[in-house]
Amino acid sequence: MDPTNKPKGPSPHYSLYQREVFKRGGEGGESTIFGHRIPAPICFAPIGINKLYSARGELIPARIAGELGLPYCLSTAASQPIEDVAAVNDEAASVRNESNSVHHYDGMRLNVKALLYIFNHILGLNGGNAKSPRFYQLYMGHDDDITISLLERAWKSGFDVLMLTTDTWQLGWRPTDINIANYVFYYGGTVGNELGASDPVFMRKYGKELDKDSGKWIDSSVWHGKAHTWDKIKWLIGEWNRISGGRPFVIKGIQNVADALKAYEVGCAGIVVTNHAGRQVDGAVGSLEVLPEISQAVGDKMTILFDSGIRTGADVFKAIALGAHAVMVGRLYVWGMSHEGDSGCRHVIKSLLAM
């Protein structure tokens, strides 16, 4: 894993052993995640305010994910509207190639939830029309009307997995961000509020406040500083089931077995084992360190995604070997798009796929 992002404290080192190198040669790396068949067990992680890195922001990784047929996860802190990101992702996925032609959805079951899904699909009201797998990452504020609005917009735009981030209801102490004033959403006329400013419920209720205080969206609906409870998560799962017809709900931010078991108990279909790339808790345990015990506890019950520090194909292999079903990559595509926009983002992800 990335040697520059090690937690303070012990972290295990895992080596790879060559064995039976040619026994299963020729097989691809195709995987199935939440019913989506994908060409490799790699997903685009949710990262906020992509316009900080390139002028078109989230439209760049959404396009590349569509080209490659890999799941794209959109952040609530995005700097593009949900609907615009979905449109670009679908547009790219419509041009078929060897990679994105792998994608198909086969997760429906003939039960009440599935029948509701099919009903909605026929009416064209939901993510059944998506041409590429899309997940929506939710930062949940404390205004339920806005939460419901975001869920409905995401579902109608083809995002069929809901991923709640639980480790960042308040930004961690980040001295570098403070030193360089890296809080662009507080400056009027800059980027960072696009997703909120495009939400009809938020604007109806708080639009005038946003005009006066550019931090209103971020401070009340994203990094609001007020934690939720497991009971609230149960409520959210119920609402997502109602809106989506029972599509997967995932918690992002799991770092111990107890929380993983609780997530399963309340009805989560999956979890993301992550320490938010080391940006939330100073000295946080490394995600790879806790992955094996979490996998042993719930790996046969729910889907485990691994996030934090993936840089190479060897990193992907190690995470899968230690129990993850797929990994999420973030900094890689941000570095690529920062350097060369679409072509840079495409280059780093295709390079990862080739490793």
ZAZA-164978 format. One record per residue (C-alpha): residue number from 1; residue in one letter; chain; x, y, z. Coordinates in Angstrom, 2 decimals, decimal comma, padded with zeros to 5 digits, always signed. Layout:
REM ZAZA-164978
R   i aa ch      xx      yy      zz
R NUM  A  A       X       Y       Z
...
//
This chain:
REM ZAZA-164978
R   i aa ch      xx      yy      zz
R   1  M  A +000,00 +000,00 +000,00
R   2  D  A +001,02 +003,63 -000,30
R   3  P  A +004,05 +004,14 +001,99
R   4  T  A +003,28 +007,86 +002,34
R   5  N  A -000,13 +007,19 +003,88
R   6  K  A +000,70 +004,75 +006,66
R   7  P  A -001,12 +005,15 +009,98
R   8  K  A +000,90 +005,93 +013,06
R   9  G  A +001,45 +002,53 +014,63
R  10  P  A +001,93 -001,06 +013,52
R  11  S  A +000,57 -002,15 +010,17
R  12  P  A +000,96 -005,64 +008,72
R  13  H  A +003,07 -006,37 +005,68
R  14  Y  A +001,76 -008,93 +003,23
R  15  S  A +003,89 -010,57 +000,54
R  16  L  A +002,71 -012,42 -002,54
R  17  Y  A +003,85 -015,95 -003,33
R  18  Q  A +003,96 -017,25 -006,90
R  19  R  A +002,22 -020,59 -007,18
R  20  E  A +000,69 -022,53 -010,09
R  21  V  A +001,22 -019,52 -012,31
R  22  F  A -000,24 -021,04 -015,48
R  23  K  A -002,87 -023,36 -014,05
R  24  R  A -005,76 -020,97 -014,66
R  25  G  A -004,13 -018,71 -017,21
R  26  G  A -006,39 -016,83 -019,61
R  27  E  A -009,25 -016,18 -017,21
R  28  G  A -010,35 -012,60 -016,78
R  29  G  A -010,95 -010,68 -013,59
R  30  E  A -014,70 -010,34 -013,94
R  31  S  A -016,70 -009,97 -010,75
R  32  T  A -020,28 -009,48 -009,62
R  33  I  A -021,03 -006,71 -007,13
R  34  F  A -024,58 -006,06 -005,91
R  35  G  A -025,94 -007,89 -008,94
R  36  H  A -023,78 -006,02 -011,46
R  37  R  A -021,37 -008,05 -013,58
R  38  I  A -018,24 -005,92 -014,01
R  39  P  A -014,91 -006,47 -015,83
R  40  A  A -012,76 -006,15 -012,69
R  41  P  A -013,34 -005,88 -008,91
R  42  I  A -012,59 -002,15 -008,97
R  43  C  A -014,93 +000,76 -008,28
R  44  F  A -014,53 +004,54 -008,45
R  45  A  A -014,64 +005,81 -004,86
R  46  P  A -016,78 +008,84 -003,96
R  47  I  A -014,69 +012,02 -003,79
R  48  G  A -016,19 +015,46 -003,24
R  49  I  A -015,75 +018,72 -005,13
R  50  N  A -013,96 +017,33 -008,19
R  51  K  A -013,94 +020,77 -009,80
R  52  L  A -010,99 +021,49 -007,54
R  53  Y  A -009,00 +019,14 -009,77
R  54  S  A -010,43 +019,82 -013,22
R  55  A  A -013,02 +022,26 -014,55
R  56  R  A -015,60 +019,61 -015,51
R  57  G  A -015,34 +017,91 -012,13
R  58  E  A -017,24 +014,65 -011,62
R  59  L  A -018,18 +014,47 -015,28
R  60  I  A -014,66 +013,21 -016,01
R  61  P  A -014,48 +010,10 -013,77
R  62  A  A -018,16 +009,37 -014,49
R  63  R  A -017,35 +009,28 -018,19
R  64  I  A -014,30 +007,06 -017,76
R  65  A  A -016,22 +004,67 -015,48
R  66  G  A -018,90 +004,40 -018,17
R  67  E  A -016,29 +003,73 -020,83
R  68  L  A -014,79 +000,92 -018,78
R  69  G  A -017,97 -000,55 -017,29
R  70  L  A -016,75 -000,04 -013,72
R  71  P  A -019,05 +001,15 -010,90
R  72  Y  A -018,95 +004,89 -010,30
R  73  C  A -019,89 +006,23 -006,86
R  74  L  A -021,01 +009,88 -006,67
R  75  S  A -020,46 +011,91 -003,51
R  76  T  A -023,07 +014,10 -001,85
R  77  A  A -020,28 +016,72 -001,78
R  78  A  A -020,09 +016,66 -005,57
R  79  S  A -019,60 +019,77 -007,68
R  80  Q  A -021,99 +018,60 -010,40
R  81  P  A -025,72 +017,80 -010,24
R  82  I  A -026,72 +014,14 -009,87
R  83  E  A -028,60 +014,16 -013,16
R  84  D  A -025,71 +015,57 -015,21
R  85  V  A -023,29 +012,97 -013,86
R  86  A  A -025,72 +010,16 -014,71
R  87  A  A -026,20 +011,45 -018,24
R  88  V  A -022,46 +011,54 -018,97
R  89  N  A -021,96 +008,08 -017,46
R  90  D  A -024,72 +006,64 -019,65
R  91  E  A -023,44 +008,45 -022,74
R  92  A  A -020,00 +006,92 -022,33
R  93  A  A -021,39 +003,46 -021,60
R  94  S  A -023,51 +003,59 -024,77
R  95  V  A -020,37 +003,30 -026,89
R  96  R  A -019,74 -000,40 -026,41
R  97  N  A -016,26 -001,87 -026,14
R  98  E  A -014,61 -004,99 -024,79
R  99  S  A -014,52 -003,66 -021,24
R 100  N  A -017,97 -002,15 -020,71
R 101  S  A -019,71 -004,89 -022,71
R 102  V  A -019,10 -007,16 -019,72
R 103  H  A -021,59 -005,21 -017,63
R 104  H  A -025,04 -006,58 -017,08
R 105  Y  A -027,36 -006,70 -014,11
R 106  D  A -028,62 -010,07 -012,90
R 107  G  A -029,49 -009,35 -009,29
R 108  M  A -033,30 -009,38 -009,42
R 109  R  A -035,21 -012,06 -007,57
R 110  L  A -038,86 -012,92 -007,96
R 111  N  A -040,08 -011,55 -004,67
R 112  V  A -042,14 -008,54 -003,72
R 113  K  A -039,14 -006,20 -003,76
R 114  A  A -038,04 -007,44 -007,15
R 115  L  A -041,55 -007,14 -008,58
R 116  L  A -041,65 -003,55 -007,36
R 117  Y  A -038,29 -002,98 -009,02
R 118  I  A -039,58 -004,42 -012,31
R 119  F  A -042,73 -002,33 -012,08
R 120  N  A -040,70 +000,83 -011,62
R 121  H  A -038,31 -000,22 -014,35
R 122  I  A -041,13 -000,60 -016,87
R 123  L  A -042,40 +002,85 -015,97
R 124  G  A -038,91 +004,24 -016,46
R 125  L  A -038,90 +005,83 -013,02
R 126  N  A -035,63 +004,50 -011,68
R 127  G  A -032,12 +003,16 -012,06
R 128  G  A -033,27 +000,22 -014,14
R 129  N  A -032,54 +002,36 -017,18
R 130  A  A -028,88 +002,86 -016,30
R 131  K  A -026,38 +001,68 -018,89
R 132  S  A -023,53 +001,39 -016,38
R 133  P  A -023,38 +000,60 -012,64
R 134  R  A -023,75 +003,70 -010,47
R 135  F  A -023,75 +004,01 -006,67
R 136  Y  A -024,72 +007,07 -004,66
R 137  Q  A -022,76 +008,01 -001,52
R 138  L  A -024,87 +009,85 +001,03
R 139  Y  A -023,79 +012,33 +003,65
R 140  M  A -027,02 +012,45 +005,64
R 141  G  A -027,98 +015,72 +007,23
R 142  H  A -030,75 +016,13 +009,80
R 143  D  A -033,44 +017,43 +007,47
R 144  D  A -035,29 +014,32 +006,34
R 145  D  A -037,02 +016,14 +003,49
R 146  I  A -033,65 +016,83 +001,88
R 147  T  A -032,46 +013,26 +002,49
R 148  I  A -035,54 +011,87 +000,74
R 149  S  A -035,08 +014,31 -002,13
R 150  L  A -031,49 +013,20 -002,65
R 151  L  A -032,46 +009,52 -002,56
R 152  E  A -035,26 +010,03 -005,07
R 153  R  A -033,02 +012,02 -007,42
R 154  A  A -030,30 +009,39 -007,20
R 155  W  A -032,69 +006,50 -007,85
R 156  K  A -034,40 +008,21 -010,76
R 157  S  A -030,97 +008,94 -012,23
R 158  G  A -029,87 +005,32 -012,20
R 159  F  A -027,92 +005,07 -008,95
R 160  D  A -029,13 +001,77 -007,57
R 161  V  A -026,86 +001,23 -004,55
R 162  L  A -027,00 +003,65 -001,61
R 163  M  A -023,78 +004,07 +000,37
R 164  L  A -023,98 +005,97 +003,66
R 165  T  A -020,71 +007,42 +004,94
R 166  T  A -020,67 +007,27 +008,73
R 167  D  A -017,14 +008,40 +009,58
R 168  T  A -017,33 +011,98 +008,30
R 169  W  A -020,39 +013,70 +009,68
R 170  Q  A -017,74 +016,19 +010,86
R 171  L  A -014,51 +016,91 +009,01
R 172  G  A -011,42 +015,73 +010,85
R 173  W  A -008,69 +018,09 +011,99
R 174  R  A -006,73 +018,65 +008,77
R 175  P  A -003,89 +021,13 +009,35
R 176  T  A -002,85 +021,31 +005,71
R 177  D  A -006,39 +022,20 +004,62
R 178  I  A -006,49 +024,86 +007,29
R 179  N  A -003,08 +026,27 +006,33
R 180  I  A -004,02 +026,67 +002,67
R 181  A  A -007,67 +027,62 +003,35
R 182  N  A -008,87 +024,60 +001,39
R 183  Y  A -012,55 +025,17 +002,13
R 184  V  A -013,65 +026,51 -001,22
R 185  F  A -017,37 +026,13 -000,49
R 186  Y  A -017,18 +029,00 +002,00
R 187  Y  A -016,24 +031,48 -000,70
R 188  G  A -019,12 +032,97 -002,67
R 189  G  A -019,08 +032,41 -006,40
R 190  T  A -016,78 +029,39 -006,23
R 191  V  A -017,40 +025,64 -006,51
R 192  G  A -018,63 +023,13 -003,96
R 193  N  A -022,38 +023,72 -003,64
R 194  E  A -023,59 +022,48 -007,02
R 195  L  A -025,35 +019,36 -005,79
R 196  G  A -027,21 +021,26 -003,10
R 197  A  A -027,99 +024,22 -005,36
R 198  S  A -029,55 +021,78 -007,84
R 199  D  A -031,79 +020,16 -005,23
R 200  P  A -035,33 +021,55 -005,36
R 201  V  A -036,16 +020,77 -001,73
R 202  F  A -032,96 +022,29 -000,35
R 203  M  A -033,37 +025,40 -002,46
R 204  R  A -037,04 +025,80 -001,53
R 205  K  A -036,23 +025,59 +002,16
R 206  Y  A -032,79 +027,17 +002,34
R 207  G  A -032,06 +028,86 -000,96
R 208  K  A -032,22 +032,37 +000,49
R 209  E  A -029,86 +031,36 +003,29
R 210  L  A -027,43 +029,92 +000,73
R 211  D  A -027,38 +033,29 -001,03
R 212  K  A -026,24 +034,91 +002,19
R 213  D  A -024,04 +032,07 +003,50
R 214  S  A -022,26 +029,93 +000,89
R 215  G  A -021,50 +027,34 +003,58
R 216  K  A -025,16 +026,57 +004,25
R 217  W  A -025,27 +023,43 +002,08
R 218  I  A -022,03 +021,93 +003,38
R 219  D  A -022,60 +022,87 +007,03
R 220  S  A -026,18 +021,59 +007,25
R 221  S  A -026,42 +018,72 +004,78
R 222  V  A -022,91 +017,31 +004,34
R 223  W  A -020,36 +017,81 +007,16
R 224  H  A -022,84 +019,07 +009,71
R 225  G  A -021,18 +017,98 +012,95
R 226  K  A -024,10 +015,98 +014,39
R 227  A  A -023,80 +012,19 +014,50
R 228  H  A -026,64 +009,79 +013,73
R 229  T  A -027,77 +006,64 +015,54
R 230  W  A -028,32 +003,05 +014,47
R 231  D  A -032,04 +003,67 +014,74
R 232  K  A -031,72 +006,46 +012,20
R 233  I  A -029,86 +004,12 +009,89
R 234  K  A -032,75 +001,67 +010,16
R 235  W  A -035,09 +004,48 +009,12
R 236  L  A -032,85 +005,32 +006,17
R 237  I  A -032,73 +001,70 +005,02
R 238  G  A -036,52 +001,61 +005,15
R 239  E  A -036,82 +004,74 +003,05
R 240  W  A -034,30 +003,47 +000,51
R 241  N  A -036,15 +000,16 +000,29
R 242  R  A -039,38 +002,07 -000,32
R 243  I  A -037,86 +004,24 -003,04
R 244  S  A -035,71 +001,62 -004,77
R 245  G  A -037,77 -001,51 -004,29
R 246  G  A -035,14 -003,07 -002,05
R 247  R  A -031,84 -002,35 -003,78
R 248  P  A -028,61 -002,62 -001,71
R 249  F  A -027,77 -000,35 +001,19
R 250  V  A -024,10 -000,07 +002,22
R 251  I  A -022,30 +001,57 +005,15
R 252  K  A -018,94 +003,18 +004,44
R 253  G  A -016,53 +003,66 +007,33
R 254  I  A -016,37 +000,26 +009,05
R 255  Q  A -013,15 -000,47 +010,96
R 256  N  A -014,06 -003,20 +013,47
R 257  V  A -015,98 -006,46 +013,73
R 258  A  A -018,62 -005,15 +016,13
R 259  D  A -019,73 -002,43 +013,72
R 260  A  A -019,67 -004,87 +010,80
R 261  L  A -021,95 -007,27 +012,66
R 262  K  A -024,27 -004,44 +013,65
R 263  A  A -024,45 -003,29 +010,03
R 264  Y  A -025,51 -006,79 +009,02
R 265  E  A -028,04 -006,91 +011,86
R 266  V  A -029,79 -003,70 +010,78
R 267  G  A -030,08 -004,84 +007,17
R 268  C  A -027,04 -003,66 +005,24
R 269  A  A -026,17 -005,57 +002,08
R 270  G  A -022,56 -004,48 +002,26
R 271  I  A -019,91 -002,45 +004,02
R 272  V  A -016,85 -000,46 +003,02
R 273  V  A -013,80 -001,15 +005,18
R 274  T  A -012,03 +002,21 +005,17
R 275  N  A -010,38 +004,84 +007,35
R 276  H  A -011,32 +007,60 +004,88
R 277  A  A -007,83 +007,42 +003,38
R 278  G  A -006,34 +008,37 +006,74
R 279  R  A -007,95 +011,82 +006,65
R 280  Q  A -010,33 +011,57 +009,59
R 281  V  A -008,70 +010,11 +012,71
R 282  D  A -005,05 +010,83 +013,48
R 283  G  A -003,34 +007,49 +014,08
R 284  A  A -006,30 +005,48 +012,80
R 285  V  A -005,80 +001,77 +012,32
R 286  G  A -004,87 +000,80 +008,77
R 287  S  A -007,81 -000,60 +006,81
R 288  L  A -005,82 -003,60 +005,60
R 289  E  A -004,97 -004,47 +009,20
R 290  V  A -008,61 -005,00 +010,16
R 291  L  A -009,86 -006,44 +006,86
R 292  P  A -009,16 -010,14 +007,61
R 293  E  A -011,05 -010,24 +010,92
R 294  I  A -013,98 -008,32 +009,47
R 295  S  A -014,07 -010,63 +006,47
R 296  Q  A -014,01 -013,68 +008,72
R 297  A  A -016,98 -012,30 +010,68
R 298  V  A -019,29 -011,17 +007,87
R 299  G  A -017,67 -012,02 +004,53
R 300  D  A -020,11 -014,85 +003,87
R 301  K  A -023,10 -012,69 +004,79
R 302  M  A -022,55 -009,40 +002,97
R 303  T  A -020,45 -007,72 +000,31
R 304  I  A -017,19 -006,18 +001,54
R 305  L  A -015,58 -003,33 -000,35
R 306  F  A -012,08 -002,21 +000,60
R 307  D  A -011,01 +001,42 +000,37
R 308  S  A -007,85 +003,31 +001,38
R 309  G  A -004,43 +003,11 -000,22
R 310  I  A -005,05 +001,13 -003,41
R 311  R  A -002,38 +002,14 -005,93
R 312  T  A -001,42 -000,99 -007,90
R 313  G  A -002,74 -004,29 -009,12
R 314  A  A -000,82 -006,00 -006,32
R 315  D  A -002,75 -003,89 -003,80
R 316  V  A -006,03 -005,01 -005,38
R 317  F  A -004,90 -008,63 -005,24
R 318  K  A -003,94 -008,40 -001,57
R 319  A  A -007,26 -006,85 -000,58
R 320  I  A -009,21 -009,54 -002,45
R 321  A  A -007,03 -012,28 -000,94
R 322  L  A -007,70 -010,92 +002,55
R 323  G  A -011,46 -011,00 +002,11
R 324  A  A -012,68 -008,02 +000,10
R 325  H  A -015,05 -008,67 -002,79
R 326  A  A -013,94 -005,51 -004,59
R 327  V  A -011,88 -002,38 -003,97
R 328  M  A -012,48 +001,33 -004,39
R 329  V  A -009,89 +003,71 -005,84
R 330  G  A -009,94 +007,47 -005,36
R 331  R  A -006,67 +009,35 -005,35
R 332  L  A -005,52 +007,57 -008,50
R 333  Y  A -008,25 +008,98 -010,71
R 334  V  A -008,04 +012,41 -009,07
R 335  W  A -004,32 +012,58 -009,82
R 336  G  A -004,99 +011,56 -013,42
R 337  M  A -007,76 +014,06 -014,04
R 338  S  A -005,75 +016,81 -012,33
R 339  H  A -002,93 +016,28 -014,78
R 340  E  A -004,68 +015,56 -018,08
R 341  G  A -008,47 +015,65 -017,63
R 342  D  A -010,28 +012,79 -019,36
R 343  S  A -007,14 +011,29 -020,87
R 344  G  A -005,26 +011,40 -017,56
R 345  C  A -008,10 +009,77 -015,65
R 346  R  A -008,48 +007,13 -018,36
R 347  H  A -004,76 +006,43 -018,41
R 348  V  A -004,35 +005,76 -014,69
R 349  I  A -007,40 +003,51 -014,41
R 350  K  A -006,53 +001,53 -017,54
R 351  S  A -002,99 +001,19 -016,21
R 352  L  A -004,39 -000,20 -012,96
R 353  L  A -006,52 -002,67 -014,91
R 354  A  A -003,46 -003,78 -016,85
R 355  M  A -001,31 -004,47 -013,77
//
